[in-house]
C-alpha cells in the first residue's frame, strides 16, 4: 500500500462541507490524514492533540486495536444483512450489551444511523405510543431553548439553536420550548450549578397552556453539549421527571453526547440519577468509527406496540442500515474497550484534575465563564462587538496552529477529550489553550 500520509487533494470544490465556513476553509485547508491514540496527524506531518474526541464521538481515542480488528473480521464474514424481517446475531448481542448498561427498565433498542435519526425515531415512537394506548390527541412536542437534537426536521423543530433553524422556514407544528438553564448566578461553577432548579417549573406553564392531553413528549439533553456545555442545576432534571410523570408525558433524554462515559458514567441518566422513558444515543456507541445510533426505550413503551396479530409489523419505521453488521461489530468492540480498559473509571479519576486545570484559565483575557462536568469543559469568551463568533473562531485557528484541536460554538470553546487521556495530556491541552487565550485579540 502506498504511503498517502502527505498527499492532499488538488481540487476541493466538489465537497460541500457541513457546518463549515467553506470559502475560508478552502483558501487554507486543515487536513487530517492519520490518527492514533490522543493525536491526529496533519497533511504536513504535524501532530495535533484531540481535545474534542473528533466531534464528541471518539471516546476511546483513535486507532483502537479491538475496534479495528472487529471491523476487519466482520466485513470478511458478513458485510450486510437486511434489517427488515431478517436479522444477524451481532445486532442482538449489541442490544443486550447496551441494556445491561442502562438504568433499570430501559430494556429495548431500536437502531438508527446517527444521533439525528435517533431523535427523529424517538419523537415518532412517542407519538405512536400514545396513539397505541388510545390517546391520539397527544401529538405536541416540547424542547428547550439552546437545545441541540440533530439536523433533521423533527430535531431542529424541538431544538433551540437559532442558526440551525432560521434558514429552513416553517418547521413542525405543535412544538413548544422551555427556557434554558444558563443563568448568570452560576458563572464559574465547578460541576453542577446550585441555582436554577426552579426553571423546570416553566414546563407546568406550557402544560397548562397546551393541556397535558395534547402533549406527547419532552426532550432535553441531560447536559446540553453542542450549545456550549450548559449543565443542569441540581434538582432540575428531577423536577422535569416529576412533572412529566404527573401529566403522563414521555421524557426523552438526548444522550448522543452524554452517553458512553463522557460524564464518568454509562449515561447522563445514570450520572444524574434520573431515568427517562427513552434515550437517544450515537457517537460514542461505535467510537465514531462507523455511523450508528440507537433509541433505548422502556419496556412499557415497547410493549404498548406488541399487540394485534403476530404477523403484523408493529412499528412502520426503520432504516436500510439499522443494526448494520459492521456497525454492530464496531459497537461490541467499543463497549468491550470501554470496559476492559476502564475508561469510564479513568474519566472519573481525572475529573478533579481536569476541573482544576480548566478553572486555572480564569482571569485570562476575554474569559467570562468556565464550566465543567466529567471530562467536558467550556470556556466562554466576551464576543467582539458587532462580530459574534469571530473571537472564538480565531481561537480555534490559533489552537490548531499550536497543535491542539478545540471546538467552538458561538463564542464558547468546548472541550471533550478522549477518555484515554492522562494528566500530561491535560497539561498539554490546557497549557496550549492558555497561551492561545493570552495572545487573543
URHUFEN-V56425 format. One record per backbone hydrogen bond with DSSP energy under -1.0 kcal/mol. CO is the residue of the C=O (numbers start at 1). NH is the residue of the N-H. Records with the same first field share a line. If there is no record, write none. Layout:
# URHUFEN-V56425
CO=NH  NH
This chain:
# URHUFEN-V56425
4=7
20=22
21=25
22=26
24=28
31=43
34=41
36=39
37=62
38=50
39=36
40=48
41=33  34
42=45
46=42
48=40
49=51  405
51=416
52=56
53=55  57  58
57=59
58=61
59=419
62=37
64=68
65=69
66=70
67=71
68=72
69=73
70=74
71=75
74=77  78
89=93
90=94
91=95
92=96
93=97
94=98
95=99
96=100
98=101
103=106
105=107  299
108=297
110=295
112=293
114=118
115=119
116=120
117=121
118=122
119=123
120=124
121=125
122=126
123=127
124=128
125=129
126=130
127=131
128=132
129=133
130=135
131=134
135=138
137=139
140=216  217
141=176
142=219
143=178
144=147
147=160
152=156
153=157
154=158
155=159
160=146
161=164
162=165  166
165=168
174=141
176=143
178=145
181=183
183=186
184=187
186=189
193=234
196=199
197=200
198=201
199=202
200=203
201=204
202=206
203=207
204=208
205=209
206=210
207=211
211=214
212=215
214=139  140
216=250
217=142
218=252
220=254
224=230
225=228  229
230=224
233=236
235=239
236=240
237=241
238=242
239=243
240=244
241=245
242=246
243=247
244=249
245=248
250=218
251=277  278
252=220
253=255  280
255=259
261=264
262=375
265=261
266=260
267=271
268=272
269=274
277=298
278=253
279=296
280=255
281=294
282=285
283=286  288
286=289
293=112
294=281
295=110
296=279
297=108
298=302
299=303
300=304
302=305
305=307
309=312
315=317
319=322
321=324
324=328
325=329
326=330
327=331
328=332
329=333
330=334
331=335
332=336
333=337
334=338
335=339
336=340
337=341
338=343
342=346
343=347
344=348
345=349
346=350
350=354
351=355
352=356
353=357
354=358
355=359
358=361
359=362
361=364
364=367
366=382
369=380
371=378
373=376
376=373
377=415
378=371
379=413
380=368  369
384=387
387=390
389=393
390=394
391=395
392=396
393=397
394=398
395=399
396=400
397=401
398=402
399=404
400=403
403=49
405=51
407=414
409=412
411=381
412=409
413=379
414=407
415=377
418=421
422=426
423=427
424=428
425=429
426=430
427=431
428=432
429=433
430=434
431=435
432=436
433=437
434=438
435=439
437=440
